[in-house]
């Protein structure tokens, strides 16, 4: 059977004023194409992703966490999608997956969230100064390839992708500012951390680019997501 891959959902309000929960379609399609069954992990906090600011909404209660745990435990693997911010429920899903050795793939902001969780929330997980002083424009939506990254030897990422240098897309203004209690396994030429991982687990990996948008034209992107899904098989 295909493994069940939980995708952390987002909330929004449509033009008719209805509140909706959604999953990023590129992520859903990539999971299906690479052999997984997607499952939406719904936010248990009452939050509108587009308008509510993290830290200014009601904190999660025990029942919220219990519901999340029940959903997560139905999943064989977890994807933290990209975005512009995250909330307490995102952090709870991430930490629960890490603590319970559930295969986890963080994408873009999901990677930054993973870095924050792996640092026990002792540092800010992101920083936006790089966009001002870098010679690489890291925010180029719609481009198939934006820049190269160097993959560090003897890492989980290097065991998945044979090439030391690969081309990636890029859609972010923020980045992880430093390596502390996790392993940085890839960098771009301007020093931005492009992948983080936690080697004590079966598969805990975050990437700064968007492989889910590349699976139809890039073998390395497809290999990355397929390996994550294969590692999620019980």
BELKABEL-V635053 format. One record per residue. RES is the residue in three letters. D_LAST is the distance of its C-alpha to the last C-alpha in whole Angstrom. Layout:
res=[RES | RES]
d_last=[D_LAST | D_LAST]
This chain:
res=[UNK | UNK | UNK | UNK | UNK | UNK | UNK | UNK | UNK | UNK | UNK | UNK | UNK | UNK | UNK | UNK | UNK | UNK | UNK | UNK | UNK | UNK | UNK | UNK | UNK | UNK | UNK | UNK | UNK | UNK | UNK | UNK | UNK | UNK | UNK | UNK | UNK | UNK | UNK | UNK | UNK | UNK | UNK | UNK | UNK | UNK | UNK | UNK | UNK | UNK | UNK | UNK | UNK | UNK | UNK | UNK | UNK | UNK | UNK | UNK | UNK | UNK | UNK | UNK | UNK | UNK | UNK | UNK | UNK | UNK | UNK | UNK | UNK | UNK | UNK | UNK | UNK | UNK | UNK | UNK | UNK | UNK | UNK | UNK | UNK | UNK | UNK | UNK | UNK | UNK | UNK | UNK | UNK | UNK | UNK | UNK | UNK | UNK | UNK | UNK | UNK | UNK | UNK | UNK | UNK | UNK | UNK | UNK | UNK | UNK | UNK | UNK | UNK | UNK | UNK | UNK | UNK | UNK | UNK | UNK | UNK | UNK | UNK | UNK | UNK | UNK | UNK | UNK | UNK | UNK | UNK | UNK | UNK | UNK | UNK | UNK | UNK | UNK | UNK | UNK | UNK | UNK | UNK | UNK | UNK | UNK | UNK | UNK | UNK | UNK | UNK | UNK | UNK | UNK | UNK | UNK | UNK | UNK | UNK | UNK | UNK | UNK | UNK | UNK | UNK | UNK | UNK | UNK | UNK | UNK | UNK | UNK | UNK | UNK | UNK | UNK | UNK | UNK | UNK | UNK | UNK | UNK | UNK | UNK | UNK | UNK | UNK | UNK | UNK | UNK | UNK | UNK | UNK | UNK | UNK | UNK | UNK | UNK | UNK | UNK | UNK | UNK | UNK | UNK | UNK | UNK | UNK | UNK | UNK | UNK | UNK | UNK | UNK | UNK | UNK | UNK | UNK | UNK | UNK | UNK | UNK | UNK | UNK | UNK | UNK | UNK | UNK | UNK | UNK | UNK | UNK | UNK | UNK | UNK]
d_last=[10 | 10 | 8 | 10 | 12 | 14 | 18 | 20 | 23 | 27 | 30 | 33 | 37 | 38 | 41 | 42 | 41 | 38 | 35 | 32 | 28 | 27 | 24 | 25 | 25 | 25 | 21 | 20 | 22 | 20 | 16 | 17 | 19 | 16 | 14 | 12 | 14 | 16 | 16 | 19 | 19 | 23 | 25 | 26 | 30 | 33 | 33 | 34 | 33 | 36 | 38 | 37 | 37 | 34 | 36 | 39 | 37 | 36 | 33 | 30 | 31 | 28 | 28 | 26 | 24 | 23 | 22 | 20 | 18 | 17 | 17 | 14 | 12 | 12 | 10 | 7 | 10 | 13 | 17 | 20 | 22 | 26 | 29 | 32 | 31 | 29 | 29 | 28 | 25 | 24 | 24 | 23 | 19 | 19 | 20 | 18 | 15 | 16 | 17 | 14 | 12 | 10 | 10 | 14 | 16 | 20 | 23 | 26 | 27 | 23 | 24 | 27 | 25 | 23 | 26 | 27 | 25 | 24 | 28 | 28 | 30 | 33 | 34 | 34 | 31 | 33 | 36 | 38 | 41 | 40 | 41 | 44 | 45 | 42 | 44 | 40 | 40 | 36 | 37 | 37 | 36 | 36 | 36 | 33 | 34 | 36 | 36 | 34 | 32 | 31 | 28 | 28 | 28 | 25 | 23 | 19 | 21 | 23 | 20 | 19 | 23 | 25 | 28 | 30 | 32 | 30 | 32 | 30 | 31 | 32 | 33 | 33 | 36 | 35 | 33 | 32 | 35 | 34 | 31 | 31 | 28 | 25 | 26 | 27 | 26 | 28 | 32 | 34 | 38 | 39 | 37 | 34 | 31 | 28 | 25 | 24 | 21 | 20 | 19 | 18 | 15 | 12 | 13 | 16 | 18 | 21 | 24 | 27 | 27 | 26 | 24 | 23 | 26 | 26 | 24 | 27 | 29 | 27 | 25 | 24 | 23 | 21 | 19 | 18 | 16 | 15 | 14 | 12 | 10 | 9 | 8 | 6 | 4 | 0]
